[in-house]
Amino acid sequence: MNMLRPVIHGGVLVRRVRERRPGLAVVLLTGQAGSEDGVEGLRSGARACLAKPLDLGELLVLFGQLQEEKADA
């Protein structure tokens, strides 16, 4: 999910998604690594915040970690 969405801010959307689907892992995508938007998204319940341009290897590692966590639950 991109943090700077035109209709609703990513942090608000993360909270709404987590309310409706608490077990769903939300991953944010931001153009500014370490930005306040990314921090806000993580505080809102996102599992990770990745910086653009997206590193496919980093994304695959994250997906692997999330799958392992789900399998252990």
C-alpha positions in Angstrom: 0.0 0.0 0.0 1.3 3.4 -0.9 1.3 5.8 2.1 0.3 8.9 0.2 -3.0 7.9 -1.3 -5.1 10.5 -3.0 -8.4 9.9 -1.2 -7.3 8.5 2.3 -4.0 8.7 4.0 -2.2 5.3 4.3 -2.1 5.4 8.1 -5.8 5.8 8.3 -6.3 3.0 5.8 -4.0 0.7 7.8 -6.1 1.2 10.9 -9.3 0.5 9.0 -7.9 -2.6 7.4 -6.5 -3.9 10.8 -10.0 -3.3 12.4 -11.7 -5.4 9.7 -9.0 -8.0 9.2 -6.7 -8.1 12.3 -4.7 -11.1 11.0 -3.9 -9.5 7.7 -0.3 -8.3 7.3 -0.2 -4.8 5.8 3.0 -3.8 4.0 3.5 -0.1 3.2 5.4 1.4 0.3 6.9 4.9 0.7 9.0 7.2 -1.5 10.8 8.5 1.6 12.6 5.9 3.7 12.5 6.7 7.4 9.8 9.4 6.8 7.2 10.3 9.4 4.6 8.8 7.2 6.3 5.4 7.4 6.7 5.6 11.1 3.0 6.6 11.4 2.0 3.6 9.3 4.0 1.2 11.5 2.4 2.7 14.6 -1.0 2.2 12.9 -0.3 -1.5 12.7 1.5 -2.1 9.4 4.0 -5.0 9.5 6.7 -3.3 7.5 7.4 -0.1 5.5 9.5 -0.5 2.4 11.1 2.3 0.4 10.8 3.1 -3.3 12.2 2.0 -5.6 11.2 -1.4 -4.3 13.9 -4.0 -3.8 12.4 -7.2 -5.0 14.8 -9.3 -2.9 13.8 -7.4 0.2 10.1 -7.9 -0.5 10.6 -11.7 -1.0 12.5 -12.0 2.3 9.7 -10.1 4.0 7.0 -12.4 2.4 9.0 -15.4 3.6 9.2 -14.1 7.1 5.4 -13.4 7.1 4.7 -17.0 5.8 6.9 -18.5 8.6 5.1 -16.4 11.2 1.7 -17.6 9.9 2.8 -21.2 9.9 4.1 -20.9 13.5 0.8 -19.4 14.7 
